[in-house]
Amino acid sequence: MSLIVCKFGGSSVADHRQFIKVKAIVDANPKRRVIVPSAPGKRTAAETKLTDLLFLCHKMAAVKADFSGPFEQIRDRYIEIERELGLSTNMGLELEKFRAELGAGQTPDYAASRGEYFCGLLMASYLGAEFVDPADFIIIDASGCVDPETYQLLARRLEDPAKRYVIPGYYGRDRQGRIKTFSRGGSDISGAIAARAAKAEVYENWTDVSGLLMADPRIVANPRPMSEVSYREIRELSYMGASVFHDEAILPVREAGIPINIRNTNKPEDPGTMIVAKLSPETEKNTEIAGIAGKKHFSMICLEKSLMNKEVGFAYRLLGILESRGISFEHCPSSIDSINVIIEDGRLGDKAEVILNEIQRVLQPDSMELERDLALIAIVGEEMSHTVGIAAKVFIALRNAGVNIRIINQGASELNIIVGVSSEDYEKAVRALYSAFVD
């Protein structure tokens, strides 16, 4: 029988009331047989994240400080869920064992992983499911990627069609058997791994929103939800700052052709957003763009040099200077006598003066300038390359809003158009673009 893998985010398992919603969702469809929970999320804005408390306990334990304060906050969260649901999971004993492990010395990854581990124990008990410890089946290599052997190991563990399984998210083990975590938000990756291993018909990712939105709701009032979006589109939007889905979680299911369905635990009747390999004919016909996303805090190094195009290796030497300083770049638009390199401010840091001096010494440009306070905005859509007038809409919308375009760039795939504007014009530009394509 085909199955569905369900990953529930932190807000979906924040307390016992959310556990009850999860059970109703899982029981509503017998195909939902593999459940991947995150650590319980924040119940209020003022509350500290459990994963942050776990890291704090580890840091305090490492210097032999008393970590009972944050530990008791952690303990209270799990004990409350256990008590309110009437479970008999011996959570008190599990937590005391963990307290002793912290005191005896443990790795930060091990400490952080317990958030999902304890939640998984509670969830398995509540759903009457088998608990599967990812440390036994998910292998994470030295670069943080999933070892391909993982899929075979996990597939064998999940092969009984009569059983329901709970696999905590966020962690696995390295080749030496030590607990290793993914990056923050990595439970999305765990869910994708489980979906691929189980050959799921769909990977449901349950959160606190009814799908993905076409623009940032902090900038655009009530942006339209996306009913369907492609893997490629979501990768572009995520890369450009849209908080939509953990970008590393797309690869396992994309390679296997498994669609992702973003759903709302609090509104399970909403269909959410489908992330698919290929858009349906209806979506292709009726959708000009998938969405708009952007980020602030970029700088641009602008060089001009006559006959630069005749100077073999000019761009190679320029980018080599950045490489030698451990700096990656975002975009590199150029013309016959000029080249610009766009860098995220966080990567550039305090190295700007040193880099500019080295560029002057090595490349001897006719002129050089560092522009600060730039924002990049991506207009993303699979059908853009087949639609007449997309670029015109972008430029007219920004002109009418009084926004000066500083950068124009389009990838070879023609999946997006990227414009750079002054940071102070960022929100105005996003609203203008959204209005041009959607309103």
C-alpha positions as a Markdown table, in Angstrom:
| # | Residue | x | y | z |
|---|---|---|---|---|
| 1 | Met | 0.0 | 0.0 | 0.0 |
| 2 | Ser | 1.3 | 3.5 | -0.8 |
| 3 | Leu | 1.9 | 5.7 | 2.1 |
| 4 | Ile | 2.2 | 9.3 | 3.2 |
| 5 | Val | 5.0 | 10.7 | 5.3 |
| 6 | Cys | 3.9 | 13.6 | 7.6 |
| 7 | Lys | 6.4 | 16.0 | 9.2 |
| 8 | Phe | 5.0 | 18.2 | 11.9 |
| 9 | Gly | 6.9 | 21.4 | 12.8 |
| 10 | Gly | 7.5 | 22.8 | 16.2 |
| 11 | Ser | 4.3 | 24.9 | 16.3 |
| 12 | Ser | 2.3 | 21.7 | 15.5 |
| 13 | Val | 3.6 | 19.9 | 18.6 |
| 14 | Ala | 4.0 | 22.8 | 20.9 |
| 15 | Asp | 1.7 | 21.4 | 23.6 |
| 16 | His | -0.8 | 18.6 | 24.4 |
| 17 | Arg | -3.6 | 20.4 | 22.5 |
| 18 | Gln | -1.5 | 20.4 | 19.3 |
| 19 | Phe | -0.7 | 16.7 | 19.9 |
| 20 | Ile | -4.5 | 16.1 | 19.8 |
| 21 | Lys | -4.7 | 17.9 | 16.4 |
| 22 | Val | -1.8 | 15.8 | 15.1 |
| 23 | Lys | -3.6 | 12.6 | 16.1 |
| 24 | Ala | -6.8 | 13.6 | 14.4 |
| 25 | Ile | -4.9 | 14.4 | 11.2 |
| 26 | Val | -3.0 | 11.1 | 11.2 |
| 27 | Asp | -6.1 | 9.1 | 12.0 |
| 28 | Ala | -8.1 | 10.7 | 9.2 |
| 29 | Asn | -6.0 | 9.0 | 6.5 |
| 30 | Pro | -4.7 | 5.4 | 7.0 |
| 31 | Lys | -2.0 | 6.2 | 4.5 |
| 32 | Arg | -0.3 | 8.5 | 7.0 |
| 33 | Arg | 2.0 | 5.9 | 8.5 |
| 34 | Val | 5.3 | 7.7 | 8.9 |
| 35 | Ile | 5.3 | 10.6 | 11.3 |
| 36 | Val | 8.3 | 13.0 | 11.7 |
| 37 | Pro | 8.0 | 15.4 | 14.6 |
| 38 | Ser | 10.2 | 18.4 | 15.4 |
| 39 | Ala | 10.9 | 19.6 | 19.0 |
| 40 | Pro | 8.0 | 21.3 | 20.6 |
| 41 | Gly | 7.9 | 25.0 | 19.5 |
| 42 | Lys | 7.3 | 28.2 | 21.3 |
| 43 | Arg | 3.8 | 28.6 | 22.9 |
| 44 | Thr | 4.3 | 32.4 | 23.2 |
| 45 | Ala | 6.6 | 34.9 | 21.6 |
| 46 | Ala | 8.4 | 35.5 | 24.9 |
| 47 | Glu | 9.2 | 31.8 | 25.4 |
| 48 | Thr | 12.7 | 30.5 | 24.7 |
| 49 | Lys | 13.0 | 27.8 | 22.0 |
| 50 | Leu | 13.7 | 24.3 | 23.4 |
| 51 | Thr | 16.6 | 23.8 | 21.1 |
| 52 | Asp | 18.2 | 27.0 | 22.4 |
| 53 | Leu | 17.6 | 25.8 | 26.0 |
| 54 | Leu | 19.3 | 22.5 | 25.2 |
| 55 | Phe | 22.3 | 24.3 | 23.7 |
| 56 | Leu | 22.5 | 26.5 | 26.8 |
| 57 | Cys | 22.4 | 23.4 | 29.1 |
| 58 | His | 25.3 | 22.0 | 27.2 |
| 59 | Lys | 27.4 | 25.1 | 27.4 |
| 60 | Met | 26.8 | 25.5 | 31.1 |
| 61 | Ala | 27.5 | 21.8 | 31.7 |
| 62 | Ala | 30.7 | 22.0 | 29.7 |
| 63 | Val | 32.1 | 24.6 | 32.2 |
| 64 | Lys | 30.7 | 22.8 | 35.2 |
| 65 | Ala | 28.1 | 25.5 | 35.9 |
| 66 | Asp | 24.7 | 24.8 | 37.4 |
| 67 | Phe | 22.3 | 24.3 | 34.5 |
| 68 | Ser | 19.3 | 23.3 | 36.5 |
| 69 | Gly | 17.4 | 26.5 | 35.6 |
| 70 | Pro | 17.1 | 25.9 | 31.8 |
| 71 | Phe | 17.0 | 22.2 | 32.3 |
| 72 | Glu | 13.8 | 22.5 | 34.5 |
| 73 | Gln | 12.2 | 24.6 | 31.8 |
| 74 | Ile | 12.9 | 21.8 | 29.3 |
| 75 | Arg | 11.7 | 19.2 | 31.8 |
| 76 | Asp | 8.4 | 21.0 | 32.5 |
| 77 | Arg | 7.5 | 21.1 | 28.8 |
| 78 | Tyr | 7.7 | 17.4 | 28.3 |
| 79 | Ile | 6.3 | 16.4 | 31.6 |
| 80 | Glu | 3.3 | 18.6 | 31.0 |
| 81 | Ile | 2.6 | 17.0 | 27.6 |
| 82 | Glu | 2.9 | 13.5 | 29.1 |
| 83 | Arg | 0.6 | 14.3 | 32.0 |
| 84 | Glu | -2.1 | 16.1 | 30.0 |
| 85 | Leu | -2.3 | 13.3 | 27.4 |
| 86 | Gly | -2.2 | 10.6 | 30.2 |
| 87 | Leu | 0.8 | 8.8 | 28.7 |
| 88 | Ser | 3.1 | 6.4 | 30.5 |
| 89 | Thr | 6.4 | 7.0 | 28.7 |
| 90 | Asn | 8.6 | 7.4 | 31.8 |
| 91 | Met | 9.6 | 10.8 | 30.6 |
| 92 | Gly | 10.9 | 11.7 | 34.0 |
| 93 | Leu | 13.4 | 8.9 | 33.9 |
| 94 | Glu | 14.5 | 9.8 | 30.3 |
| 95 | Leu | 15.1 | 13.4 | 31.3 |
| 96 | Glu | 17.1 | 12.4 | 34.4 |
| 97 | Lys | 19.2 | 10.2 | 32.3 |
| 98 | Phe | 19.8 | 13.1 | 30.0 |
| 99 | Arg | 20.7 | 15.3 | 32.9 |
| 100 | Ala | 23.4 | 12.8 | 34.0 |
| 101 | Glu | 24.7 | 12.6 | 30.4 |
| 102 | Leu | 25.1 | 16.4 | 30.2 |
| 103 | Gly | 27.0 | 16.3 | 33.5 |
| 104 | Ala | 29.3 | 13.6 | 32.3 |
| 105 | Gly | 30.0 | 15.4 | 29.0 |
| 106 | Gln | 28.2 | 15.2 | 25.7 |
| 107 | Thr | 28.5 | 16.8 | 22.3 |
| 108 | Pro | 26.4 | 19.9 | 21.4 |
| 109 | Asp | 24.8 | 17.8 | 18.6 |
| 110 | Tyr | 23.7 | 15.2 | 21.1 |
| 111 | Ala | 22.2 | 17.8 | 23.4 |
| 112 | Ala | 20.3 | 19.6 | 20.6 |
| 113 | Ser | 19.0 | 16.3 | 19.2 |
| 114 | Arg | 17.2 | 15.4 | 22.5 |
| 115 | Gly | 14.4 | 18.0 | 21.7 |
| 116 | Glu | 13.2 | 15.9 | 18.8 |
| 117 | Tyr | 14.1 | 12.6 | 20.5 |
| 118 | Phe | 11.9 | 13.2 | 23.6 |
| 119 | Cys | 9.0 | 14.6 | 21.4 |
| 120 | Gly | 9.3 | 11.5 | 19.3 |
| 121 | Leu | 8.9 | 9.2 | 22.3 |
| 122 | Leu | 5.8 | 11.0 | 23.4 |
| 123 | Met | 4.3 | 11.1 | 19.9 |
| 124 | Ala | 5.0 | 7.4 | 19.3 |
| 125 | Ser | 3.2 | 6.5 | 22.6 |
| 126 | Tyr | 0.3 | 8.8 | 21.8 |
| 127 | Leu | -0.2 | 7.5 | 18.3 |
| 128 | Gly | 0.4 | 3.8 | 19.2 |
| 129 | Ala | 3.3 | 3.8 | 16.7 |
| 130 | Glu | 6.7 | 2.2 | 16.7 |
| 131 | Phe | 9.5 | 4.6 | 17.7 |
| 132 | Val | 12.4 | 4.6 | 15.2 |
| 133 | Asp | 15.6 | 6.3 | 16.3 |
| 134 | Pro | 17.2 | 8.0 | 13.4 |
| 135 | Ala | 20.6 | 7.5 | 15.0 |
| 136 | Asp | 20.2 | 3.8 | 13.9 |
| 137 | Phe | 19.3 | 4.5 | 10.2 |
| 138 | Ile | 20.2 | 8.1 | 9.1 |
| 139 | Ile | 23.9 | 8.5 | 8.3 |
| 140 | Ile | 25.2 | 12.1 | 7.9 |
| 141 | Asp | 28.6 | 12.5 | 6.2 |
| 142 | Ala | 31.3 | 15.0 | 7.2 |
| 143 | Ser | 29.9 | 17.6 | 4.9 |
| 144 | Gly | 26.5 | 17.5 | 6.5 |
| 145 | Cys | 24.9 | 15.6 | 3.6 |
| 146 | Val | 22.9 | 12.3 | 3.7 |
| 147 | Asp | 24.9 | 9.2 | 3.0 |
| 148 | Pro | 23.0 | 7.2 | 0.2 |
| 149 | Glu | 23.1 | 4.1 | 2.4 |
| 150 | Thr | 20.6 | 5.8 | 4.6 |
| 151 | Tyr | 17.7 | 5.2 | 2.2 |
| 152 | Gln | 18.3 | 1.4 | 2.1 |
| 153 | Leu | 18.6 | 1.1 | 5.9 |
| 154 | Leu | 15.5 | 3.2 | 6.5 |
| 155 | Ala | 13.5 | 1.5 | 3.8 |
| 156 | Arg | 14.0 | -1.9 | 5.4 |
| 157 | Arg | 12.9 | -0.5 | 8.8 |
| 158 | Leu | 9.7 | 1.0 | 7.4 |
| 159 | Glu | 8.6 | -1.9 | 5.2 |
| 160 | Asp | 5.7 | -3.3 | 7.3 |
| 161 | Pro | 2.5 | -2.0 | 5.8 |
| 162 | Ala | 0.5 | -2.8 | 8.9 |
| 163 | Lys | 2.5 | -0.5 | 11.2 |
| 164 | Arg | 2.7 | 3.2 | 12.0 |
| 165 | Tyr | 6.1 | 4.7 | 12.6 |
| 166 | Val | 7.4 | 7.8 | 14.4 |
| 167 | Ile | 10.9 | 9.1 | 13.5 |
| 168 | Pro | 12.2 | 12.2 | 15.3 |
| 169 | Gly | 13.5 | 14.9 | 13.0 |
| 170 | Tyr | 16.7 | 16.9 | 12.9 |
| 171 | Tyr | 19.4 | 14.3 | 13.6 |
| 172 | Gly | 21.1 | 11.1 | 12.6 |
| 173 | Arg | 24.7 | 9.8 | 13.2 |
| 174 | Asp | 28.1 | 10.0 | 11.5 |
| 175 | Arg | 30.1 | 7.0 | 10.4 |
| 176 | Gln | 31.7 | 6.7 | 13.9 |
| 177 | Gly | 28.2 | 6.3 | 15.4 |
| 178 | Arg | 28.1 | 9.8 | 17.1 |
| 179 | Ile | 24.9 | 11.8 | 17.0 |
| 180 | Lys | 25.0 | 14.5 | 14.3 |
| 181 | Thr | 22.4 | 17.1 | 13.6 |
| 182 | Phe | 21.4 | 18.9 | 10.4 |
| 183 | Ser | 21.3 | 22.7 | 10.3 |
| 184 | Arg | 18.5 | 24.4 | 12.2 |
| 185 | Gly | 15.2 | 23.6 | 10.7 |
| 186 | Gly | 16.6 | 20.3 | 9.6 |
| 187 | Ser | 13.5 | 18.3 | 10.5 |
| 188 | Asp | 12.3 | 19.2 | 7.0 |
| 189 | Ile | 15.3 | 17.3 | 5.7 |
| 190 | Ser | 14.5 | 14.3 | 8.0 |
| 191 | Gly | 11.0 | 14.2 | 6.6 |
| 192 | Ala | 12.2 | 14.3 | 3.0 |
| 193 | Ile | 14.7 | 11.4 | 3.8 |
| 194 | Ala | 11.9 | 9.3 | 5.2 |
| 195 | Ala | 9.6 | 10.1 | 2.3 |
| 196 | Arg | 12.2 | 9.0 | -0.2 |
| 197 | Ala | 13.2 | 5.9 | 1.8 |
| 198 | Ala | 9.5 | 4.8 | 2.1 |
| 199 | Lys | 8.8 | 5.6 | -1.5 |
| 200 | Ala | 5.9 | 7.9 | -0.3 |
| 201 | Glu | 3.2 | 9.1 | -2.7 |
| 202 | Val | 3.4 | 12.5 | -1.1 |
| 203 | Tyr | 5.5 | 14.2 | 1.7 |
| 204 | Glu | 3.1 | 16.3 | 3.8 |
| 205 | Asn | 4.8 | 19.1 | 5.7 |
| 206 | Trp | 2.5 | 20.3 | 8.5 |
| 207 | Thr | 3.1 | 23.8 | 9.9 |
| 208 | Asp | 1.1 | 26.8 | 11.1 |
| 209 | Val | 0.3 | 28.4 | 7.7 |
| 210 | Ser | -2.1 | 27.1 | 4.9 |
| 211 | Gly | 0.6 | 26.8 | 2.3 |
| 212 | Leu | 3.2 | 29.2 | 0.8 |
| 213 | Leu | 2.5 | 32.8 | 0.0 |
| 214 | Met | 3.5 | 34.8 | -3.2 |
| 215 | Ala | 5.2 | 37.5 | -1.2 |
| 216 | Asp | 6.3 | 38.3 | 2.4 |
| 217 | Pro | 3.2 | 39.1 | 4.4 |
| 218 | Arg | 5.2 | 41.6 | 6.5 |
| 219 | Ile | 5.5 | 43.7 | 3.4 |
| 220 | Val | 2.5 | 42.9 | 1.3 |
| 221 | Ala | -0.9 | 42.8 | 3.0 |
| 222 | Asn | -2.7 | 39.5 | 2.6 |
| 223 | Pro | -0.5 | 38.1 | -0.3 |
| 224 | Arg | -2.1 | 35.4 | -2.4 |
| 225 | Pro | -1.3 | 31.8 | -1.5 |
| 226 | Met | 0.4 | 29.5 | -4.0 |
| 227 | Ser | -1.7 | 26.5 | -4.9 |
| 228 | Glu | 1.1 | 24.9 | -6.9 |
| 229 | Val | 4.8 | 25.6 | -7.3 |
| 230 | Ser | 7.7 | 23.7 | -8.9 |
| 231 | Tyr | 10.8 | 22.4 | -7.1 |
| 232 | Arg | 12.9 | 24.9 | -9.2 |
| 233 | Glu | 10.7 | 27.9 | -8.3 |
| 234 | Ile | 10.7 | 27.1 | -4.6 |
| 235 | Arg | 14.5 | 26.7 | -4.6 |
| 236 | Glu | 14.9 | 30.2 | -6.2 |
| 237 | Leu | 12.4 | 31.8 | -3.8 |
| 238 | Ser | 14.0 | 30.1 | -0.7 |
| 239 | Tyr | 17.5 | 31.1 | -1.8 |
| 240 | Met | 16.4 | 34.7 | -2.2 |
| 241 | Gly | 15.1 | 34.9 | 1.4 |
| 242 | Ala | 11.6 | 33.6 | 1.3 |
| 243 | Ser | 11.0 | 31.7 | 4.6 |
| 244 | Val | 9.1 | 28.9 | 2.8 |
| 245 | Phe | 10.8 | 25.6 | 3.1 |
| 246 | His | 14.2 | 24.3 | 4.2 |
| 247 | Asp | 16.0 | 24.4 | 0.8 |
| 248 | Glu | 18.1 | 21.3 | 1.6 |
| 249 | Ala | 14.9 | 19.3 | 2.2 |
| 250 | Ile | 13.9 | 19.6 | -1.5 |
| 251 | Leu | 16.7 | 17.5 | -3.0 |
| 252 | Pro | 15.8 | 14.0 | -1.6 |
| 253 | Val | 12.2 | 14.2 | -2.7 |
| 254 | Arg | 13.0 | 16.0 | -5.9 |
| 255 | Glu | 15.4 | 13.2 | -7.0 |
| 256 | Ala | 12.6 | 10.7 | -6.4 |
| 257 | Gly | 9.8 | 12.8 | -7.9 |
| 258 | Ile | 7.8 | 12.9 | -4.7 |
| 259 | Pro | 5.5 | 16.0 | -4.4 |
| 260 | Ile | 5.5 | 18.0 | -1.2 |
| 261 | Asn | 2.3 | 19.3 | 0.3 |
| 262 | Ile | 2.6 | 22.2 | 2.8 |
| 263 | Arg | -0.4 | 22.0 | 5.2 |
| 264 | Asn | -1.8 | 23.8 | 8.2 |
| 265 | Thr | -2.1 | 21.7 | 11.4 |
| 266 | Asn | -4.7 | 24.2 | 12.7 |
| 267 | Lys | -6.7 | 24.2 | 9.5 |
| 268 | Pro | -6.4 | 20.7 | 8.1 |
| 269 | Glu | -9.2 | 21.2 | 5.7 |
| 270 | Asp | -7.2 | 23.8 | 3.7 |
| 271 | Pro | -5.5 | 22.1 | 0.7 |
| 272 | Gly | -2.2 | 24.0 | 1.2 |
| 273 | Thr | 0.5 | 24.3 | -1.5 |
| 274 | Met | 1.8 | 21.5 | -3.7 |
| 275 | Ile | 5.5 | 21.5 | -4.6 |
| 276 | Val | 5.8 | 19.4 | -7.7 |
| 277 | Ala | 8.4 | 18.5 | -10.4 |
| 278 | Lys | 6.3 | 19.8 | -13.2 |
| 279 | Leu | 3.5 | 22.3 | -13.0 |
| 280 | Ser | 0.0 | 21.3 | -14.1 |
| 281 | Pro | -1.3 | 22.6 | -17.5 |
| 282 | Glu | -3.8 | 24.7 | -15.6 |
| 283 | Thr | -1.1 | 26.4 | -13.4 |
| 284 | Glu | 1.1 | 26.9 | -16.5 |
| 285 | Lys | -1.8 | 28.6 | -18.3 |
| 286 | Asn | -3.0 | 30.9 | -15.5 |
| 287 | Thr | 0.2 | 31.8 | -13.7 |
| 288 | Glu | 2.6 | 34.4 | -14.9 |
| 289 | Ile | 4.9 | 34.2 | -11.9 |
| 290 | Ala | 5.2 | 32.0 | -8.8 |
| 291 | Gly | 6.2 | 34.6 | -6.4 |
| 292 | Ile | 8.5 | 37.5 | -5.3 |
| 293 | Ala | 11.2 | 37.3 | -2.7 |
| 294 | Gly | 14.2 | 39.4 | -1.7 |
| 295 | Lys | 16.8 | 40.3 | 0.8 |
| 296 | Lys | 18.6 | 43.4 | 2.0 |
| 297 | His | 22.2 | 43.9 | 3.1 |
| 298 | Phe | 24.3 | 43.5 | -0.1 |
| 299 | Ser | 27.3 | 45.4 | -1.4 |
| 300 | Met | 28.6 | 45.7 | -4.9 |
| 301 | Ile | 32.2 | 46.1 | -6.1 |
| 302 | Cys | 32.1 | 48.0 | -9.4 |
| 303 | Leu | 35.2 | 47.9 | -11.7 |
| 304 | Glu | 35.8 | 49.6 | -15.0 |
| 305 | Lys | 38.8 | 49.0 | -17.3 |
| 306 | Ser | 39.3 | 49.7 | -21.0 |
| 307 | Leu | 39.7 | 46.6 | -23.1 |
| 308 | Met | 38.9 | 44.4 | -20.1 |
| 309 | Asn | 37.3 | 41.9 | -22.5 |
| 310 | Lys | 40.7 | 41.4 | -24.2 |
| 311 | Glu | 42.5 | 40.7 | -20.9 |
| 312 | Val | 42.5 | 36.9 | -20.5 |
| 313 | Gly | 41.7 | 35.8 | -16.9 |
| 314 | Phe | 40.5 | 39.1 | -15.6 |
| 315 | Ala | 37.3 | 37.8 | -14.0 |
| 316 | Tyr | 39.2 | 34.7 | -12.9 |
| 317 | Arg | 41.7 | 36.8 | -11.0 |
| 318 | Leu | 39.0 | 39.0 | -9.5 |
| 319 | Leu | 37.0 | 36.1 | -8.1 |
| 320 | Gly | 40.2 | 34.5 | -7.0 |
| 321 | Ile | 40.9 | 37.4 | -4.7 |
| 322 | Leu | 37.5 | 36.8 | -3.1 |
| 323 | Glu | 38.2 | 33.1 | -2.9 |
| 324 | Ser | 41.5 | 33.7 | -1.1 |
| 325 | Arg | 39.6 | 35.6 | 1.6 |
| 326 | Gly | 36.9 | 32.9 | 1.9 |
| 327 | Ile | 34.2 | 35.1 | 0.4 |
| 328 | Ser | 31.5 | 33.8 | -1.9 |
| 329 | Phe | 29.6 | 36.1 | -4.2 |
| 330 | Glu | 25.9 | 36.2 | -5.2 |
| 331 | His | 26.0 | 37.6 | -8.8 |
| 332 | Cys | 28.5 | 38.9 | -11.2 |
| 333 | Pro | 26.9 | 41.0 | -14.0 |
| 334 | Ser | 29.4 | 42.5 | -16.6 |
| 335 | Ser | 29.7 | 44.4 | -19.8 |
| 336 | Ile | 32.6 | 44.9 | -22.3 |
| 337 | Asp | 34.6 | 47.3 | -20.1 |
| 338 | Ser | 33.1 | 46.7 | -16.7 |
| 339 | Ile | 32.3 | 44.0 | -14.2 |
| 340 | Asn | 30.4 | 44.1 | -10.9 |
| 341 | Val | 30.5 | 41.6 | -8.0 |
| 342 | Ile | 27.6 | 41.5 | -5.6 |
| 343 | Ile | 28.4 | 40.2 | -2.1 |
| 344 | Glu | 26.2 | 39.7 | 1.0 |
| 345 | Asp | 27.4 | 42.1 | 3.7 |
| 346 | Gly | 27.7 | 39.3 | 6.3 |
| 347 | Arg | 30.3 | 37.6 | 4.1 |
| 348 | Leu | 32.1 | 40.8 | 3.3 |
| 349 | Gly | 32.4 | 41.8 | 6.9 |
| 350 | Asp | 35.3 | 44.0 | 7.7 |
| 351 | Lys | 37.4 | 42.8 | 4.8 |
| 352 | Ala | 36.2 | 45.4 | 2.3 |
| 353 | Glu | 39.3 | 47.7 | 2.4 |
| 354 | Val | 41.8 | 44.9 | 2.2 |
| 355 | Ile | 40.0 | 43.4 | -0.8 |
| 356 | Leu | 39.7 | 46.7 | -2.6 |
| 357 | Asn | 43.4 | 47.3 | -2.1 |
| 358 | Glu | 44.3 | 43.9 | -3.5 |
| 359 | Ile | 42.0 | 44.3 | -6.5 |
| 360 | Gln | 43.7 | 47.7 | -7.2 |
| 361 | Arg | 47.2 | 46.1 | -7.0 |
| 362 | Val | 46.4 | 42.9 | -9.0 |
| 363 | Leu | 44.0 | 44.2 | -11.6 |
| 364 | Gln | 44.7 | 47.9 | -11.9 |
| 365 | Pro | 41.2 | 49.0 | -12.9 |
| 366 | Asp | 40.6 | 52.4 | -14.4 |
| 367 | Ser | 38.0 | 53.0 | -11.7 |
| 368 | Met | 36.6 | 51.1 | -8.7 |
| 369 | Glu | 33.7 | 51.8 | -6.4 |
| 370 | Leu | 32.1 | 50.0 | -3.5 |
| 371 | Glu | 28.3 | 50.5 | -3.3 |
| 372 | Arg | 26.6 | 49.7 | 0.0 |
| 373 | Asp | 23.0 | 49.3 | 1.2 |
| 374 | Leu | 21.6 | 47.4 | -1.7 |
| 375 | Ala | 18.7 | 45.0 | -1.8 |
| 376 | Leu | 18.0 | 42.2 | -4.3 |
| 377 | Ile | 14.5 | 41.2 | -5.4 |
| 378 | Ala | 13.8 | 38.0 | -7.4 |
| 379 | Ile | 10.7 | 37.7 | -9.6 |
| 380 | Val | 10.4 | 33.9 | -10.1 |
| 381 | Gly | 8.3 | 31.8 | -12.4 |
| 382 | Glu | 8.6 | 28.7 | -14.7 |
| 383 | Glu | 6.5 | 30.3 | -17.4 |
| 384 | Met | 8.3 | 33.7 | -17.5 |
| 385 | Ser | 10.5 | 32.7 | -20.4 |
| 386 | His | 7.4 | 31.8 | -22.5 |
| 387 | Thr | 5.4 | 35.0 | -21.6 |
| 388 | Val | 5.8 | 38.2 | -23.6 |
| 389 | Gly | 6.2 | 41.4 | -21.5 |
| 390 | Ile | 7.4 | 40.1 | -18.2 |
| 391 | Ala | 10.5 | 42.3 | -18.1 |
| 392 | Ala | 8.4 | 45.3 | -19.2 |
| 393 | Lys | 6.0 | 44.8 | -16.3 |
| 394 | Val | 8.9 | 44.7 | -13.9 |
| 395 | Phe | 10.5 | 47.9 | -15.1 |
| 396 | Ile | 7.3 | 49.8 | -15.6 |
| 397 | Ala | 6.1 | 48.9 | -12.1 |
| 398 | Leu | 9.3 | 50.1 | -10.5 |
| 399 | Arg | 9.3 | 53.3 | -12.6 |
| 400 | Asn | 5.8 | 54.1 | -11.6 |
| 401 | Ala | 6.7 | 53.6 | -7.9 |
| 402 | Gly | 9.7 | 55.9 | -8.3 |
| 403 | Val | 12.2 | 53.2 | -7.6 |
| 404 | Asn | 15.6 | 53.4 | -9.3 |
| 405 | Ile | 16.9 | 50.1 | -10.5 |
| 406 | Arg | 20.6 | 49.6 | -9.7 |
| 407 | Ile | 21.1 | 46.1 | -10.9 |
| 408 | Ile | 19.5 | 43.9 | -13.5 |
| 409 | Asn | 20.3 | 40.2 | -13.8 |
| 410 | Gln | 18.7 | 37.1 | -15.3 |
| 411 | Gly | 19.8 | 33.5 | -15.0 |
| 412 | Ala | 20.5 | 31.3 | -18.0 |
| 413 | Ser | 17.4 | 29.2 | -17.1 |
| 414 | Glu | 15.2 | 32.3 | -17.5 |
| 415 | Leu | 13.5 | 31.2 | -14.3 |
| 416 | Asn | 13.8 | 34.6 | -12.6 |
| 417 | Ile | 14.6 | 38.2 | -13.1 |
| 418 | Ile | 16.7 | 39.8 | -10.3 |
| 419 | Val | 16.7 | 43.5 | -9.7 |
| 420 | Gly | 18.8 | 45.4 | -7.3 |
| 421 | Val | 17.5 | 48.6 | -5.6 |
| 422 | Ser | 18.5 | 50.8 | -2.7 |
| 423 | Ser | 17.7 | 49.2 | 0.7 |
| 424 | Glu | 15.4 | 52.1 | 1.5 |
| 425 | Asp | 13.3 | 51.3 | -1.6 |
| 426 | Tyr | 13.1 | 47.6 | -0.9 |
| 427 | Glu | 9.6 | 47.4 | 0.6 |
| 428 | Lys | 8.2 | 49.9 | -1.8 |
| 429 | Ala | 9.6 | 47.9 | -4.7 |
| 430 | Val | 8.2 | 44.6 | -3.5 |
| 431 | Arg | 4.7 | 46.0 | -3.1 |
| 432 | Ala | 4.9 | 47.6 | -6.6 |
| 433 | Leu | 6.0 | 44.4 | -8.2 |
| 434 | Tyr | 3.3 | 42.3 | -6.4 |
| 435 | Ser | 0.7 | 44.8 | -7.4 |
| 436 | Ala | 1.8 | 44.7 | -11.1 |
| 437 | Phe | 1.6 | 40.9 | -11.3 |
| 438 | Val | -1.2 | 39.9 | -8.8 |
| 439 | Asp | -3.5 | 42.7 | -7.9 |
